[in-house]
């Protein structure tokens, strides 16, 4: 594919990265309107799931033939629970960096789930990424580089679940694509709702409440996620997996710039150094030879 032919697919991937990179802002707006990010995720994903089902109603039949897609639904749902909750309660850049530890987790997950033994290069990427995370986590007031609060743990959990999601997409690549997509969106809604209900019992998540001013934000977020997913499917189908992965790293750029502009992140040499190591590991993973498999996608 020539440079001009790659323009539209790359632009589509950048659009998807932009949607995810700035999604923290509408989620925080909804939280300000009284809707916790878990309930916001539930509402948005149920709307998107319903829309997809209306467009391809027969896709649900795939769940009967392939009940193992329930595992994909759970992993994808936990990815969204971790990411969407973390970006509303923590430093946005720190959360995104910890989430993008995903390429490092993929080394271990692929070994366990797919039987792909790690190579020296993959172990080097794992070492680089883990070193970057330790640098990011080592705050001046902490004697040890360990997660500092709920947002850190959620981001790490979300990144690990993302790695599991990608492994399951490869493992279940023989299943209908429409059903896989329904599983990912449905899983996002179900796991968010289940987590919210559990949080209510533990008194850490308030009950669902949404003011009228938040309704347009919910609709816009749902449209944004649908547009981002459509752009991802278009771009990933026309570019190599390595190019797709590298372009998707622009999500970190969009998140960083938007967070800096709106005062939702702090930058210091430690964050820049640790983030650089994590991004370098992700770029190395993107450039490594891969087997033929569905492109890595984050639900949606």
LINNORBEL-V221559 format. One record per residue. N is the residue number from 1. OMEGA is omega in degrees with one decimal (none if undefined). BURIAL is b if it has 24 or more other ideal C-beta (glycine too) atoms within 12 Angstrom, else e. D_CENTER is the distance of its C-alpha to the mean C-alpha in whole Angstrom. Layout:
n=N omega=OMEGA burial=BURIAL d_center=D_CENTER
n=N omega=OMEGA burial=BURIAL d_center=D_CENTER
//
This chain:
n=1 omega=-179.4 burial=e d_center=28
n=2 omega=-175.5 burial=e d_center=30
n=3 omega=-179.4 burial=e d_center=28
n=4 omega=179.0 burial=e d_center=29
n=5 omega=-179.4 burial=e d_center=28
n=6 omega=-174.6 burial=e d_center=24
n=7 omega=-176.6 burial=e d_center=24
n=8 omega=176.4 burial=e d_center=23
n=9 omega=178.7 burial=b d_center=20
n=10 omega=178.9 burial=b d_center=19
n=11 omega=178.5 burial=e d_center=19
n=12 omega=178.5 burial=b d_center=17
n=13 omega=177.6 burial=b d_center=14
n=14 omega=177.1 burial=b d_center=15
n=15 omega=179.0 burial=b d_center=15
n=16 omega=178.8 burial=b d_center=11
n=17 omega=178.3 burial=b d_center=10
n=18 omega=179.8 burial=b d_center=12
n=19 omega=-179.7 burial=b d_center=11
n=20 omega=-178.2 burial=b d_center=8
n=21 omega=-178.7 burial=b d_center=10
n=22 omega=-177.2 burial=b d_center=12
n=23 omega=179.9 burial=b d_center=11
n=24 omega=-174.7 burial=b d_center=12
n=25 omega=177.0 burial=b d_center=15
n=26 omega=177.1 burial=b d_center=16
n=27 omega=176.8 burial=b d_center=14
n=28 omega=176.1 burial=b d_center=17
n=29 omega=178.8 burial=b d_center=19
n=30 omega=176.7 burial=b d_center=19
n=31 omega=176.6 burial=b d_center=19
n=32 omega=177.9 burial=e d_center=22
n=33 omega=175.6 burial=b d_center=24
n=34 omega=-177.6 burial=e d_center=24
n=35 omega=179.2 burial=b d_center=21
n=36 omega=-178.1 burial=b d_center=18
n=37 omega=177.2 burial=b d_center=15
n=38 omega=176.6 burial=b d_center=15
n=39 omega=176.8 burial=b d_center=17
n=40 omega=177.6 burial=b d_center=16
n=41 omega=178.5 burial=b d_center=13
n=42 omega=-176.2 burial=b d_center=15
n=43 omega=-178.1 burial=b d_center=18
n=44 omega=-175.9 burial=b d_center=15
n=45 omega=174.6 burial=b d_center=14
n=46 omega=177.3 burial=b d_center=17
n=47 omega=-179.8 burial=b d_center=19
n=48 omega=178.2 burial=b d_center=16
n=49 omega=180.0 burial=b d_center=17
n=50 omega=179.1 burial=e d_center=21
n=51 omega=178.6 burial=b d_center=21
n=52 omega=179.7 burial=b d_center=20
n=53 omega=178.0 burial=b d_center=22
n=54 omega=-179.4 burial=e d_center=25
n=55 omega=-178.7 burial=e d_center=24
n=56 omega=-172.3 burial=e d_center=24
n=57 omega=-176.5 burial=e d_center=26
n=58 omega=-179.1 burial=e d_center=27
n=59 omega=-178.2 burial=b d_center=23
n=60 omega=-178.6 burial=b d_center=24
n=61 omega=179.6 burial=e d_center=26
n=62 omega=179.0 burial=b d_center=24
n=63 omega=178.9 burial=b d_center=23
n=64 omega=-178.1 burial=e d_center=27
n=65 omega=-175.9 burial=e d_center=27
n=66 omega=-178.6 burial=b d_center=24
n=67 omega=178.3 burial=e d_center=23
n=68 omega=177.0 burial=e d_center=21
n=69 omega=174.6 burial=b d_center=18
n=70 omega=177.2 burial=b d_center=18
n=71 omega=176.7 burial=b d_center=17
n=72 omega=179.5 burial=b d_center=14
n=73 omega=-179.2 burial=b d_center=14
n=74 omega=-178.7 burial=b d_center=14
n=75 omega=178.8 burial=b d_center=11
n=76 omega=179.4 burial=b d_center=8
n=77 omega=178.7 burial=b d_center=10
n=78 omega=175.6 burial=b d_center=10
n=79 omega=-178.0 burial=b d_center=6
n=80 omega=175.8 burial=b d_center=6
n=81 omega=-178.3 burial=b d_center=9
n=82 omega=-174.9 burial=b d_center=8
n=83 omega=-174.4 burial=b d_center=6
n=84 omega=178.4 burial=b d_center=8
n=85 omega=-175.3 burial=b d_center=11
n=86 omega=-175.4 burial=b d_center=11
n=87 omega=178.2 burial=b d_center=11
n=88 omega=-176.4 burial=b d_center=14
n=89 omega=-176.9 burial=b d_center=16
n=90 omega=174.2 burial=b d_center=16
n=91 omega=-170.2 burial=b d_center=16
n=92 omega=-177.3 burial=b d_center=13
n=93 omega=178.5 burial=b d_center=14
n=94 omega=-180.0 burial=b d_center=14
n=95 omega=-178.1 burial=b d_center=11
n=96 omega=178.8 burial=b d_center=9
n=97 omega=179.0 burial=b d_center=11
n=98 omega=177.2 burial=b d_center=11
n=99 omega=-177.8 burial=b d_center=7
n=100 omega=164.1 burial=b d_center=9
n=101 omega=-177.4 burial=b d_center=11
n=102 omega=179.5 burial=b d_center=9
n=103 omega=177.3 burial=b d_center=12
n=104 omega=176.9 burial=b d_center=15
n=105 omega=-176.6 burial=b d_center=14
n=106 omega=178.3 burial=b d_center=14
n=107 omega=-178.2 burial=b d_center=17
n=108 omega=-178.5 burial=b d_center=18
n=109 omega=179.8 burial=b d_center=16
n=110 omega=177.6 burial=b d_center=18
n=111 omega=-176.8 burial=e d_center=21
n=112 omega=-171.7 burial=e d_center=21
n=113 omega=-174.0 burial=b d_center=20
n=114 omega=179.8 burial=b d_center=21
n=115 omega=179.9 burial=e d_center=24
n=116 omega=-178.7 burial=e d_center=23
n=117 omega=-178.2 burial=e d_center=25
n=118 omega=175.5 burial=b d_center=23
n=119 omega=176.5 burial=e d_center=25
n=120 omega=179.9 burial=e d_center=27
n=121 omega=-179.6 burial=e d_center=24
n=122 omega=177.1 burial=b d_center=21
n=123 omega=175.8 burial=e d_center=23
n=124 omega=177.3 burial=e d_center=23
n=125 omega=178.6 burial=b d_center=20
n=126 omega=179.6 burial=b d_center=19
n=127 omega=178.9 burial=e d_center=22
n=128 omega=-177.8 burial=b d_center=21
n=129 omega=-179.9 burial=b d_center=17
n=130 omega=176.0 burial=b d_center=19
n=131 omega=177.7 burial=b d_center=21
n=132 omega=179.4 burial=b d_center=19
n=133 omega=178.9 burial=b d_center=17
n=134 omega=177.8 burial=b d_center=21
n=135 omega=179.7 burial=b d_center=22
n=136 omega=-175.2 burial=b d_center=19
n=137 omega=-176.2 burial=b d_center=20
n=138 omega=177.0 burial=b d_center=24
n=139 omega=-177.4 burial=e d_center=25
n=140 omega=-176.4 burial=e d_center=28
n=141 omega=179.8 burial=e d_center=29
n=142 omega=-179.3 burial=e d_center=28
n=143 omega=-178.3 burial=e d_center=30
n=144 omega=178.3 burial=e d_center=27
n=145 omega=-179.4 burial=e d_center=24
n=146 omega=178.8 burial=e d_center=22
n=147 omega=-175.5 burial=b d_center=19
n=148 omega=174.8 burial=b d_center=21
n=149 omega=-172.8 burial=e d_center=20
n=150 omega=-175.0 burial=e d_center=17
n=151 omega=179.3 burial=b d_center=14
n=152 omega=-178.8 burial=b d_center=15
n=153 omega=178.9 burial=b d_center=15
n=154 omega=-178.9 burial=b d_center=12
n=155 omega=179.5 burial=b d_center=9
n=156 omega=177.7 burial=b d_center=11
n=157 omega=179.7 burial=b d_center=11
n=158 omega=178.3 burial=b d_center=7
n=159 omega=177.6 burial=b d_center=7
n=160 omega=178.7 burial=b d_center=10
n=161 omega=176.8 burial=b d_center=9
n=162 omega=178.2 burial=b d_center=6
n=163 omega=177.7 burial=b d_center=10
n=164 omega=178.2 burial=b d_center=11
n=165 omega=-179.1 burial=b d_center=10
n=166 omega=178.0 burial=b d_center=11
n=167 omega=179.2 burial=b d_center=14
n=168 omega=176.1 burial=b d_center=15
n=169 omega=176.8 burial=b d_center=14
n=170 omega=-178.3 burial=b d_center=17
n=171 omega=-177.6 burial=b d_center=19
n=172 omega=-176.1 burial=b d_center=19
n=173 omega=-179.0 burial=e d_center=19
n=174 omega=-178.5 burial=e d_center=23
n=175 omega=-179.3 burial=b d_center=22
n=176 omega=-176.7 burial=e d_center=22
n=177 omega=179.2 burial=b d_center=19
n=178 omega=178.4 burial=b d_center=19
n=179 omega=176.5 burial=b d_center=19
n=180 omega=-179.8 burial=b d_center=16
n=181 omega=176.2 burial=b d_center=14
n=182 omega=179.4 burial=b d_center=16
n=183 omega=-177.8 burial=b d_center=15
n=184 omega=178.8 burial=b d_center=12
n=185 omega=178.7 burial=b d_center=12
n=186 omega=177.1 burial=b d_center=15
n=187 omega=177.3 burial=b d_center=13
n=188 omega=-179.9 burial=b d_center=11
n=189 omega=-176.7 burial=b d_center=14
n=190 omega=-177.7 burial=b d_center=16
n=191 omega=176.9 burial=b d_center=14
n=192 omega=179.4 burial=b d_center=14
n=193 omega=179.7 burial=b d_center=18
n=194 omega=178.8 burial=b d_center=19
n=195 omega=179.2 burial=b d_center=17
n=196 omega=179.0 burial=b d_center=19
n=197 omega=177.1 burial=e d_center=22
n=198 omega=178.0 burial=e d_center=22
n=199 omega=176.7 burial=b d_center=21
n=200 omega=178.9 burial=e d_center=24
n=201 omega=179.6 burial=e d_center=26
n=202 omega=178.6 burial=e d_center=26
n=203 omega=174.7 burial=e d_center=26
n=204 omega=177.7 burial=e d_center=23
n=205 omega=178.1 burial=b d_center=21
n=206 omega=177.2 burial=e d_center=24
n=207 omega=-179.0 burial=e d_center=25
n=208 omega=177.4 burial=b d_center=23
n=209 omega=-178.1 burial=e d_center=25
n=210 omega=175.5 burial=b d_center=25
n=211 omega=-176.6 burial=e d_center=27
n=212 omega=-178.2 burial=e d_center=28
n=213 omega=-178.7 burial=e d_center=27
n=214 omega=-177.4 burial=b d_center=23
n=215 omega=177.7 burial=e d_center=24
n=216 omega=179.0 burial=e d_center=23
n=217 omega=177.7 burial=b d_center=20
n=218 omega=-179.2 burial=b d_center=19
n=219 omega=180.0 burial=e d_center=20
n=220 omega=179.6 burial=b d_center=19
n=221 omega=177.3 burial=b d_center=15
n=222 omega=177.8 burial=b d_center=15
n=223 omega=179.4 burial=e d_center=17
n=224 omega=179.0 burial=b d_center=15
n=225 omega=178.6 burial=b d_center=12
n=226 omega=178.5 burial=b d_center=14
n=227 omega=178.6 burial=e d_center=16
n=228 omega=179.4 burial=b d_center=12
n=229 omega=177.6 burial=b d_center=12
n=230 omega=178.2 burial=b d_center=16
n=231 omega=179.1 burial=b d_center=15
n=232 omega=180.0 burial=b d_center=13
n=233 omega=179.4 burial=b d_center=15
n=234 omega=-175.6 burial=e d_center=18
n=235 omega=-176.4 burial=b d_center=17
n=236 omega=179.8 burial=b d_center=16
n=237 omega=-174.8 burial=e d_center=19
n=238 omega=-179.7 burial=b d_center=21
n=239 omega=176.9 burial=b d_center=20
n=240 omega=-179.9 burial=b d_center=20
n=241 omega=-179.3 burial=b d_center=17
n=242 omega=178.1 burial=e d_center=18
n=243 omega=178.3 burial=b d_center=18
n=244 omega=-177.5 burial=b d_center=15
n=245 omega=-179.3 burial=b d_center=13
n=246 omega=180.0 burial=b d_center=15
n=247 omega=-178.4 burial=b d_center=15
n=248 omega=176.9 burial=b d_center=11
n=249 omega=175.9 burial=b d_center=12
n=250 omega=174.7 burial=b d_center=13
n=251 omega=178.4 burial=b d_center=10
n=252 omega=179.0 burial=b d_center=11
n=253 omega=-178.9 burial=b d_center=15
n=254 omega=178.9 burial=b d_center=14
n=255 omega=-177.9 burial=b d_center=13
n=256 omega=-178.2 burial=b d_center=16
n=257 omega=-179.0 burial=e d_center=18
n=258 omega=179.5 burial=b d_center=17
n=259 omega=178.1 burial=b d_center=17
n=260 omega=-178.9 burial=e d_center=20
n=261 omega=-175.6 burial=e d_center=22
n=262 omega=175.0 burial=e d_center=21
n=263 omega=-178.5 burial=e d_center=22
n=264 omega=-179.7 burial=b d_center=19
n=265 omega=176.4 burial=b d_center=19
n=266 omega=179.3 burial=e d_center=21
n=267 omega=173.5 burial=e d_center=22
n=268 omega=-177.8 burial=e d_center=24
n=269 omega=-179.5 burial=e d_center=25
n=270 omega=179.6 burial=b d_center=24
n=271 omega=-179.3 burial=b d_center=20
n=272 omega=-179.3 burial=e d_center=21
n=273 omega=-179.6 burial=e d_center=22
n=274 omega=178.3 burial=b d_center=20
n=275 omega=179.1 burial=b d_center=17
n=276 omega=178.7 burial=b d_center=19
n=277 omega=178.6 burial=b d_center=19
n=278 omega=179.5 burial=b d_center=16
n=279 omega=178.3 burial=b d_center=15
n=280 omega=177.9 burial=b d_center=18
n=281 omega=178.9 burial=b d_center=17
n=282 omega=178.0 burial=b d_center=14
n=283 omega=178.2 burial=b d_center=17
n=284 omega=177.7 burial=b d_center=19
n=285 omega=-179.3 burial=b d_center=17
n=286 omega=-176.6 burial=b d_center=16
n=287 omega=-179.1 burial=e d_center=20
n=288 omega=176.7 burial=b d_center=21
n=289 omega=-179.3 burial=e d_center=23
n=290 omega=174.4 burial=b d_center=21
n=291 omega=177.9 burial=e d_center=22
n=292 omega=-177.4 burial=e d_center=21
n=293 omega=175.0 burial=e d_center=18
n=294 omega=-180.0 burial=b d_center=16
n=295 omega=177.6 burial=b d_center=14
n=296 omega=-179.9 burial=b d_center=10
n=297 omega=174.1 burial=b d_center=8
n=298 omega=178.1 burial=b d_center=5
n=299 omega=6.0 burial=b d_center=7
n=300 omega=none burial=b d_center=8
//
